[in-house]
C-alpha cells in the first residue's frame, strides 16, 4: 500500500493520498508523522483521496481507536476542521462513510463528508481551483 500526505499551508489544506491496499497500521504510522510535522497545526481542511485504493483491510474497532486519537489532536485546535473523503468506487465509498461516521461525537469542530464527485469536494473545502490530479503525482509513493 501507499499512503502519504502533503501540507499546503498557503491553502490551509492537507492532501492525503491512499493507493493500493489500505491497512490500519500504515495509516497510524502516517498519522504519527503528520502530527509531528511542523506545518500540521496550520491546516484545517483535509482532503483524503481514496481514488486509487484497490483493496481494504480495515477493522472497525481499530478505526475507531485511530479516529479517537485523531480527534484528540484535532480538538485542541480553535478552528473548525473540514474533512473531505473523495471516493469513487462502492468499496471506497463504504470506507469513506465508515470513517466519516466514526467522527460523530468525537470532535466538536470537525465536519466530515464523503464525496464521489471531485467538484463537490472542491466546493466543500472552498478550493475550486485545486488540481487534485497534480497533487496525486506529487504525493505518489
C-alpha positions in Angstrom: 0.0 0.0 0.0 1.0 3.5 -0.5 -0.2 6.4 1.8 1.3 9.8 2.1 0.4 13.4 2.6 1.3 16.9 1.5 0.6 20.0 3.5 -0.3 23.1 1.5 -0.1 25.8 4.2 -1.0 28.7 1.8 -4.3 26.9 1.3 -4.7 25.6 4.8 -5.0 22.1 3.3 -3.6 18.7 3.9 -3.9 16.3 1.0 -3.7 12.6 2.0 -3.4 10.0 -0.8 -4.2 6.3 -0.4 -3.3 3.8 -3.1 -3.4 0.0 -3.4 -4.2 -1.9 -0.2 -5.4 0.2 2.7 -4.2 -1.1 6.1 -4.8 0.4 9.5 -1.2 0.0 10.7 0.3 2.1 7.8 -2.4 4.7 8.3 -1.5 5.0 12.0 2.2 5.4 11.1 1.4 8.1 8.6 -0.8 10.0 11.1 2.0 10.0 13.7 4.3 11.5 11.0 1.7 14.1 10.2 1.2 15.0 13.9 5.0 15.6 14.2 5.1 17.7 11.1 5.8 21.4 12.0 3.1 22.5 9.5 0.5 20.3 11.0 -1.3 23.0 13.1 -1.6 25.3 10.1 -4.1 23.1 8.2 -7.8 23.0 8.9 -9.0 21.4 5.7 -8.3 17.8 4.9 -8.7 16.0 1.6 -8.5 12.3 1.9 -8.1 10.9 -1.7 -9.2 7.2 -1.9 -9.5 7.2 -5.7 -6.5 4.8 -6.2 -7.5 2.3 -3.5 -7.7 -1.2 -4.8 -8.4 -3.2 -1.6 -9.3 -2.5 2.0 -8.2 -4.4 5.1 -9.7 -2.3 7.8 -11.0 -3.4 11.2 -13.8 -1.2 12.6 -12.6 -1.2 16.2 -9.1 -0.2 15.1 -10.5 2.6 13.0 -12.5 3.9 16.0 -9.3 3.9 18.1 -7.4 5.8 15.4 -10.2 8.3 14.9 -10.3 8.9 18.7 -6.5 9.6 18.6 -7.0 12.0 15.7 -9.9 13.7 17.4 -7.8 14.2 20.5 -5.2 16.1 18.3 -7.7 18.0 16.1 -10.0 19.1 19.0 -7.1 21.1 20.5 -7.4 23.5 17.6 -9.6 26.5 17.9 -10.7 26.5 14.3 -13.3 24.4 12.5 -11.8 21.4 10.6 -13.3 20.2 7.4 -12.6 16.6 6.4 -13.5 15.5 2.8 -13.2 11.9 1.7 -13.0 11.5 -2.0 -14.1 8.0 -3.0 -15.2 6.8 -6.4 -16.0 3.1 -6.1 -18.6 1.3 -3.9 -15.8 -0.1 -1.6 -14.0 3.2 -1.1 -17.3 5.0 -0.6 -18.2 2.4 2.1 -14.8 3.0 3.7 -15.2 6.8 3.5 -18.6 6.7 5.0 -17.4 4.4 7.8 -14.6 6.9 8.6 -17.0 9.8 8.3 -19.4 8.2 10.8 -16.6 7.4 13.2 -16.1 11.1 13.7 -19.6 11.5 15.1 -19.4 12.8 18.6 -15.6 12.7 18.7 -14.6 16.2 17.9 -16.8 19.3 18.3 -15.4 21.4 15.5 -14.9 18.7 12.9 -17.2 18.4 9.8 -16.6 15.2 7.8 -18.2 14.4 4.5 -17.9 11.7 1.8 -18.0 12.6 -1.9 -17.8 10.7 -5.2 -17.6 13.9 -7.3 -14.4 16.0 -7.4 -16.2 19.3 -8.0 -18.2 18.7 -4.8 -15.0 18.0 -2.8 -13.5 21.3 -4.0 -16.7 23.2 -3.2 -17.0 21.8 0.3 -13.4 22.6 1.0 -13.5 26.0 -0.6 -10.7 25.3 -3.0 -12.3 25.4 -6.5 -9.1 25.6 -8.4 -7.3 22.8 -6.6 -5.7 20.4 -9.1 -6.2 17.0 -7.4 -4.6 15.1 -10.3 -1.4 17.2 -9.9 -1.3 16.6 -6.2 -1.6 12.8 -6.7 1.6 13.0 -8.8 3.5 15.0 -6.2 2.4 12.7 -3.3 2.7 9.3 -5.2 4.6 6.8 -3.2 
